Amino acid sequence: MPRILVVDDDPMVGATIEILLQRQGFDVTMADGGETGLAALEAQPFDVMLVDIFMPHMRGFESIRIFHERAPAIPLIAMSGYAFASSASPSPDFLRMALELGATRCLRKPFTPETLLTAIRECLAGPGESVGPKDKKEVP
């Protein structure tokens, strides 16, 4: 049973993700912020991490960088409710920044259950579009 760490300060978002993943057979650990998430990461192994970019106390970008440094082999999916940057907007592309800090995938909130499950399954599947560290297949 794959173990998923979900780090999100919004209790409604966290509960929704937790119920969805548990119904799909995942073992889910919830953390309400970066510090709690790091404590959980140190206490047990995980197969995938879901981390919100914007949280109080330890900001999400800082969390993503630290989570990736402490567990570089665990795929990390960054989540954000903030819009992607576009050519018409001077705002930064937060999800692209998360990828540069070590995230494997990014999801823009709100996302559908199917989108979340697809991202998790891609991360668990091994090699693909930049999933590399979890690859256990031998290359001839």
C-alpha positions, 0 to 999 in steps of 0.5 A: 500500500503506497504511503502518501504524505500530504502537507496542506494548511487548509483543513478542508483541502487536506480532508478532501485529499485524505478521503479521496486517497484512502478510498483509492487504497493509499496510506495517507499521513496528513500534516498541517504545515511544513514543520509538521510535514518534516517531522512526519518525513523523519518518522516514517518512509513515504512513496509520494509527497503532496506539498502546498506552496503557500502556507504560514510559518514555513513557506511552501517554497522553503518546504519544497526545497527542504523536503527535496533536500532531505528526501530527494528520491521521493517524488514531490507534487507541489500544489497551488491555488495561485494562477500560472503566470501568463504573458499578459500578467507580470506575476511569477509562475509559482508552479514553475518555481516549485519544479526548479526547487525539486518538485516532480509534478505541479497541480493547480488548485482546484484540481479534479480527483482524476488529475490528482490520482494521475499525478500520483500514479505517474510518480509511483510508476517510476521513470517518465517525465522527470520522475527518475529518482524512483526508477528501479528498472535496470538499464541494459 
